[in-house]
Amino acid sequence: MSEPLFGCIEAGGTKFVLGVARAHDRVLRTHRVPTTGPRETIDAALAFFDEAAREWGAYTAFGIASFGPVDLDRRSLDWGRITDTPKPGWSGTDLAGAFGAAFDCPVGFDTDVNGAALAEHLWGACVGADVATYVTVGTGIGGGALVEERPLHGARHPEMGHVYPRRHADDRDFAGICPFHGDCLEGLASGPAIQARWGCSLSDLPSGHEAHAIIASYLAQLFVTQQALLSPRRIVLGGGVMATPGLIERVRDEAARLAGGYFGTPDYAALVVPPGLGDRAGLLGALALAQRAAR
C-alpha cells in the first residue's frame, strides 16, 4: 500500500502557499502564487497540484488553512466557503469544494490561524499544551485557539483581531482602518494600520518612537483578555509585524503589567512565544487538517 499523499494550502490574503507532503517532515514540494482574483488564484493552485499528482500519484486528502471569515459549519450549504471578507471579489468563494471536486478526495478546512495553532500543538511550540492560542499580526490580525486538541469553532470561529482594546493615552485621534469596526485591534495595530498612522512599518521606526509602546499595549491587551477567557498555557505570536526587534519583549512586559498578578505569576517569556515552526506553521497547519480529514 502506497504512503498517503496530502495536498496542503495556506490560503493567505496576499499569497497562497501550496505544498505536497507525506508527513510534517516530508514536504515534497512547495510553491507560492499571489492572491489575485479567486478564479485566477485557484486555477494556478489546481495546475500546481495536478502537475504534482502526475509525479507522485493520487491525493489522500487536502487541507486548507484559509484567511477569513470562513464557514466552518459542516451542516451549512456554505461550508468551505469564504464569507463576508473585505478582500474584493472573494466573498462566497468555494475553496474546499474546488479542490475536493478536482481531486475526488476529502478536504479538511479551517482558518489559517486555527490551522497554525494545530500545527504548533502537534510539532511546534505548543506540544503538550491542552489550551493554546496562535495570533498573527501582519496584513490583518487573526487568532486561533486550540482546546484539548480541537480547534475552537462555534457560531463561526474566533475573530480575535476584532476585539476593541482600550485606547492608548498617546493614540486618541487615529480613527482606525478596519472597514467594519474602525478602531478594533486590527484597525489599530495591523501592518496597514501602522503604515497609515506613521507612514512606514514598525520595524523602520526608531526604537524610541512612541509607536512601539502603543502597538505593544494593544497586543498585550489581547493576551490578557485571552488569559481571562481561555486560560491558555501557551500563546504563539507570529506575523510580519512581530519581526520588529524587541516587540515581543515589550508585549510580554506590558501584558505582565496589565495582568497585575491576577492570573498567578506566569513566566510571560514562556507563555508568549514565537512560532516553533517559524513561517512553516500555516502550511503545516494545512497538512494537519488534511491528515485529520483522511482519518
PyMOL commands that set and color helices and strands:
alter all, ss='L'
color gray80, all
select helices_A, chain A and resi 38-56+95-103+112-123+160-162+185-189+191-198+202-204+210-229+240-243+247-259+268-271+278-294
alter helices_A, ss='H'
color red, helices_A
select strands_A, chain A and resi 6-11+15-23+26-34+61-66+107-111+131-137+141-147+150-151+234-238+272-273
alter strands_A, ss='S'
color yellow, strands_A
deselect
rebuild
show_as cartoon
